[in-house]
């Protein structure tokens, strides 16, 4: 009897395990979180309730078999992850886009220091040199306006009989063509040919013609070295090809030149301090004396007739004296295409004297001219920079205002050229 009862009990336990296995295979994945310990307890409870004769070892083996079945049933299949490079977005900009062009320009262009110095020297040429064998040409258009009040007075026997204040305003337009040639890497020759147009309200006249042709040279005696400021020495020779103010009718005509030869020397330097270029220069100019003049001053004619001076105001000699000056400023680049230069220039003219036909001499008072200038440079293509300048006169001996436009002639097809070997 007991043997038959034990067989029935084992049959019941087997049926229970089979039903439990089928139920676990059809259960949602949420049931997989059940811990092995809970499954063991449930299995042991079932065995105990069905019969008290089943050993714990048999129940444990059954639970292990059930765990293996559940694990195989619910384990997710491992799939190989594949990346489609064509559909995956890249952080690198696509070729042809504005971002790609900007990145390419940033990598290919010169450094910020080189770019800033290039922009700076395009407007301040006395601070730079060109390579050996290279030729470059520039065009400068300048306008200056000068306004002054002149006192017109006449004396007769010690009595003032004429007094009039005349308002004078003069306009000057200069068109200058400049050529540069690199003799050596550290030596550059220059030549400038100006064409001048003038208008004077007081004299109610205008004139136009060739100005004073000038020649110059810039030389860098020492090679560039880290920690040492670059030094450029420059010299100039100015001719008197324009109409001389001492050989025309001073009351009616206008001049296009200064009327004498002059030579000048100077030195300049610059320093790059991120994000600006600082620059400074000093110069001196000596004017050669002009003799053999025969210009009537103050009325009358060359024979001393007319006026009130009895021929005493006929100019025969003129000594321009010495001119010394300095300038300084800085250049700042807003970006690759736009830059700004601010500068101040001051010059002093001393020892100017006049000698007249009767032997009298007159030494003019020293003159001082100060100008504050702002220049804006715009890069119109990778090799061409156009500069516009506005200058404000700060002393009575300087123009009230000046405007300037400068650009290389490669815009018109006269590009920078290198001499063939």
C-alpha positions in Angstrom: 0.0 0.0 0.0 2.8 2.4 0.9 4.6 1.5 -2.3 1.6 2.4 -4.4 1.1 5.6 -2.5 4.7 6.6 -3.1 4.4 6.0 -6.9 1.4 8.2 -7.0 3.2 10.9 -5.2 6.2 10.8 -7.6 3.8 11.0 -10.5 2.1 14.1 -9.1 5.5 15.8 -8.5 6.5 15.0 -12.1 3.3 16.5 -13.5 3.8 19.6 -11.4 7.3 20.1 -12.8 6.1 19.7 -16.3 3.3 22.2 -15.9 5.7 24.7 -14.2 8.2 24.4 -17.1 5.5 25.1 -19.8 4.2 28.1 -17.8 7.8 29.6 -17.4 8.4 29.4 -21.2 5.1 31.3 -22.0 5.6 33.9 -19.2 6.5 37.6 -20.2 10.1 38.8 -19.8 9.1 40.6 -16.6 9.1 37.2 -14.8 12.8 36.7 -15.5 13.8 38.9 -12.6 12.7 36.2 -10.2 15.8 35.1 -8.2 17.0 31.4 -8.1 16.5 31.4 -4.4 12.7 32.1 -4.8 12.4 29.3 -7.3 14.2 26.8 -5.1 11.9 27.7 -2.1 8.8 27.3 -4.3 9.9 23.9 -5.6 10.7 22.7 -2.1 7.4 23.8 -0.9 5.6 21.9 -3.6 7.5 18.7 -2.9 6.9 19.1 0.9 3.2 19.7 0.4 2.7 16.7 -2.0 4.7 14.3 0.1 7.0 14.4 3.0 9.2 11.7 1.6 10.9 13.5 -1.3 14.5 14.5 -0.4 15.9 18.0 -0.7 18.5 16.8 -3.2 16.0 15.7 -5.7 14.2 19.0 -5.5 17.4 20.9 -6.0 18.3 19.0 -9.1 14.9 19.7 -10.6 15.2 23.4 -9.9 18.6 23.5 -11.6 17.1 21.9 -14.7 14.2 24.4 -14.7 16.7 27.4 -14.4 18.7 26.2 -17.4 15.4 25.9 -19.4 14.3 29.4 -18.5 17.7 30.9 -19.2 17.8 29.4 -22.7 14.3 30.5 -23.4 14.6 34.2 -22.4 18.3 35.0 -23.1 18.4 37.8 -25.9 20.2 36.9 -29.0 23.5 38.8 -29.5 23.4 40.7 -32.7 26.5 42.3 -34.4 26.2 46.2 -34.4 26.8 47.6 -37.8 27.4 51.4 -38.5 26.4 52.9 -41.8 29.1 55.5 -42.5 27.0 57.1 -45.2 24.0 57.7 -43.0 25.9 58.7 -39.8 26.5 62.4 -39.4 30.1 63.6 -39.2 31.3 66.6 -37.2 33.6 67.6 -40.1 32.0 70.1 -42.5 31.1 68.8 -45.9 33.3 70.0 -48.8 32.0 73.1 -50.6 30.1 74.5 -47.6 30.9 77.9 -46.1 32.2 76.2 -42.9 34.6 74.0 -44.9 35.9 77.0 -46.9 36.5 79.0 -43.7 38.3 76.1 -42.1 40.4 75.6 -45.3 41.3 79.4 -45.3 42.2 79.3 -41.7 44.6 76.4 -42.2 46.1 77.6 -45.5 46.5 81.3 -44.8 49.4 83.0 -43.1 49.4 83.4 -39.3 47.6 86.3 -37.6 50.9 88.1 -37.2 51.9 87.7 -40.8 48.4 88.8 -42.0 48.4 91.9 -39.7 51.9 92.9 -40.8 50.9 92.5 -44.4 47.9 94.7 -43.9 49.9 97.3 -42.0 52.7 97.6 -44.5 50.3 98.0 -47.4 49.4 101.4 -46.0 52.8 102.3 -44.3 55.2 101.3 -47.0 58.3 102.9 -45.4 58.2 100.1 -42.8 58.5 97.2 -45.3 60.7 95.8 -48.1 60.0 93.6 -51.1 61.9 90.5 -52.3 64.8 90.7 -54.7 63.7 91.0 -58.3 60.1 91.9 -57.5 58.3 94.9 -59.0 55.2 96.5 -57.5 53.2 99.6 -58.4 50.8 101.7 -56.4 48.3 104.5 -57.0 47.6 107.2 -54.4 44.8 109.7 -54.6 45.0 112.5 -52.0 42.9 115.5 -51.3 43.7 118.3 -48.9 41.7 121.4 -47.8 43.4 124.4 -46.3 41.5 127.5 -45.0 43.2 130.7 -43.7 42.5 134.3 -42.9 44.9 136.8 -44.5 45.2 140.5 -43.4 45.7 142.8 -46.4 47.1 146.1 -45.1 48.8 149.1 -46.7 51.0 151.7 -45.2 51.8 155.2 -46.5 54.1 157.6 -44.6 53.6 155.6 -41.5 49.8 155.7 -41.8 47.6 152.7 -42.2 45.3 153.4 -45.1 44.1 150.0 -46.1 43.0 147.1 -43.9 41.1 144.1 -45.2 40.8 140.5 -44.0 40.5 138.0 -46.8 39.3 134.5 -46.2 41.4 132.1 -48.3 40.5 128.5 -49.0 42.6 126.2 -51.2 42.0 122.7 -52.5 44.7 120.3 -53.7 44.3 117.0 -55.4 47.4 114.7 -55.9 47.5 111.7 -58.1 50.7 109.8 -57.4 52.0 106.7 -59.2 54.7 104.8 -57.3 56.9 102.0 -58.4 59.1 99.7 -56.2 61.9 97.4 -57.2 63.6 94.9 -55.0 67.4 95.2 -55.7 68.2 92.8 -52.8 66.0 91.1 -50.2 67.0 93.9 -47.8 67.2 96.8 -50.3 64.3 98.4 -52.2 64.3 101.3 -54.6 61.3 103.5 -55.2 60.2 106.3 -57.6 57.1 108.5 -57.4 55.5 110.7 -60.1 52.8 113.0 -58.9 50.2 115.0 -60.9 48.8 118.0 -59.0 45.6 120.0 -59.4 45.0 123.1 -57.3 42.3 125.7 -56.7 42.4 128.9 -54.7 39.4 130.9 -53.7 41.2 134.1 -52.9 43.2 134.2 -56.1 40.2 132.9 -58.0 42.4 130.6 -60.1 43.2 127.0 -60.7 46.1 125.1 -62.1 47.2 121.5 -62.9 50.4 119.9 -63.9 53.3 117.7 -63.0 54.5 117.7 -59.4 57.9 117.1 -57.9 59.3 113.6 -59.0 61.0 111.9 -56.1 63.3 108.8 -55.6 63.9 106.8 -52.5 65.6 103.7 -51.1 64.9 101.5 -48.0 67.5 99.3 -46.5 67.4 96.8 -43.6 71.0 96.6 -42.3 70.4 93.7 -39.9 68.6 90.4 -40.6 65.4 89.7 -38.6 66.2 88.0 -35.3 63.9 86.9 -32.4 63.9 89.4 -29.6 65.3 92.3 -31.7 63.2 95.0 -33.3 63.5 95.3 -37.1 65.3 98.4 -38.2 64.8 100.0 -41.7 66.8 103.0 -42.8 65.4 105.1 -45.7 66.6 108.0 -47.8 64.9 110.2 -50.4 65.8 112.7 -53.1 63.1 115.1 -54.3 63.4 117.1 -57.5 61.8 120.4 -58.5 60.0 119.3 -61.7 56.8 121.1 -60.6 56.0 124.8 -61.0 58.0 126.6 -58.4 56.2 129.0 -56.0 59.2 131.3 -56.3 59.2 131.6 -60.0 55.5 132.4 -60.7 53.4 135.5 -60.2 52.7 135.1 -56.5 49.6 137.3 -56.7 47.8 135.4 -59.5 49.3 132.0 -60.1 49.5 128.7 -58.2 52.4 126.3 -58.0 52.5 122.5 -58.4 55.8 121.9 -56.7 57.9 123.2 -53.8 60.5 124.9 -55.9 63.8 123.3 -54.6 65.7 120.1 -54.3 65.8 118.3 -51.0 67.4 115.2 -49.5 66.1 113.2 -46.6 67.0 110.4 -44.3 65.2 108.5 -41.6 64.7 105.3 -39.7 61.7 103.2 -38.8 60.8 100.2 -36.7 57.8 98.1 -35.7 56.8 95.6 -33.0 54.0 93.0 -33.1 52.2 92.6 -29.8 49.1 90.5 -30.2 46.7 91.7 -31.5 48.3 95.0 -32.8 51.4 96.2 -34.6 53.1 99.2 -33.0 55.3 101.4 -35.2 57.4 104.6 -35.1 59.8 106.5 -37.3 62.0 109.6 -37.3 63.2 111.6 -40.3 65.1 114.7 -41.3 65.0 116.7 -44.5 67.4 119.3 -45.9 66.4 121.7 -48.6 69.0 123.1 -51.0 69.3 126.8 -51.4 67.7 128.4 -54.4 69.6 131.4 -56.0 69.1 133.6 -59.1 65.4 134.2 -58.3 63.6 137.3 -59.6 60.2 137.2 -58.0 58.3 140.4 -57.1 56.8 140.3 -53.6 54.4 142.9 -52.2 53.5 144.6 -55.4 55.5 146.5 -58.1 57.4 145.0 -60.9 60.9 143.6 -61.5 62.3 147.1 -62.0 61.0 148.4 -58.7 58.2 150.4 -60.2 54.7 150.5 -58.6 53.7 149.5 -55.1 55.3 151.0 -52.1 58.4 149.0 -51.7 60.6 150.8 -54.3 61.8 147.4 -55.6 63.0 146.2 -52.2 60.7 143.2 -52.2 62.2 141.4 -55.2 63.2 137.9 -54.0 66.6 136.7 -55.2 67.5 133.9 -52.8 65.6 131.3 -50.8 66.9 128.9 -48.2 64.3 126.2 -47.2 66.2 125.3 -44.1 65.8 122.0 -42.2 62.7 119.9 -41.6 62.6 117.2 -38.9 59.7 115.0 -37.9 58.4 111.9 -36.3 55.4 109.6 -36.4 54.0 106.7 -34.4 50.8 104.7 -34.3 49.4 101.2 -34.3 47.6 98.9 -36.7 44.8 96.5 -35.7 43.2 93.7 -37.8 39.5 93.1 -37.1 39.6 89.9 -39.2 41.2 88.5 -42.3 39.6 91.2 -44.6 39.4 94.4 -42.5 42.0 96.3 -40.6 42.5 99.8 -39.1 45.6 102.0 -38.7 45.8 105.1 -36.4 48.8 107.4 -36.5 50.1 110.8 -35.6 52.7 112.8 -37.5 54.5 115.9 -36.4 57.1 117.9 -38.4 59.1 121.1 -37.7 60.5 123.5 -40.2 63.4 125.7 -39.1 66.0 128.2 -40.4 64.0 129.2 -43.5 65.3 132.6 -44.8 64.6 135.0 -47.7 67.1 137.4 -49.4 65.9 140.3 -51.4 67.4 142.4 -54.2 68.5 145.3 -51.9 70.5 142.9 -49.7 67.8 142.6 -46.9 67.3 139.2 -45.4 64.3 137.9 -43.6 64.2 134.7 -41.5 60.8 133.1 -41.2 59.5 131.9 -37.9 59.6 128.1 -37.2 56.6 126.2 -38.4 55.0 123.1 -36.9 52.6 120.8 -38.6 50.7 118.0 -36.8 48.3 115.5 -38.3 46.2 112.8 -36.8 45.2 110.1 -39.4 42.9 107.0 -39.4 43.2 104.5 -42.2 40.9 101.6 -43.0 42.2 98.7 -45.0 40.0 96.3 -46.9 41.2 93.1 -48.6 39.4 92.8 -51.9 41.3 89.6 -52.9 44.0 87.5 -51.3 46.8 89.6 -52.7 45.2 93.1 -52.9 44.4 95.5 -50.0 42.8 98.9 -50.6 43.4 101.7 -48.0 41.3 104.7 -47.2 42.7 107.5 -45.0 41.2 110.5 -43.2 43.6 113.1 -41.7 42.8 116.0 -39.4 45.2 118.9 -39.0 46.0 119.8 -35.5 48.1 123.0 -36.1 47.6 126.2 -38.1 50.4 125.2 -40.5 48.8 121.9 -41.5 45.8 121.2 -43.8 42.5 121.4 -42.0 41.5 118.0 -43.4 43.0 115.4 -45.8 41.5 112.4 -47.5 43.4 109.6 -49.2 42.9 106.4 -51.2 45.6 104.0 -52.0 45.7 100.6 -53.8 48.1 98.5 -55.7 47.8 98.7 -59.5 47.4 94.9 -59.8 43.6 95.7 -59.6 44.0 97.2 -63.1 46.2 94.3 -64.4 49.6 95.6 -63.3 50.3 92.8 -60.8 53.3 92.3 -58.7 56.0 90.8 -60.9 59.3 89.1 -60.4 62.2 89.8 -62.6 63.0 86.7 -64.7 66.4 85.0 -64.1 
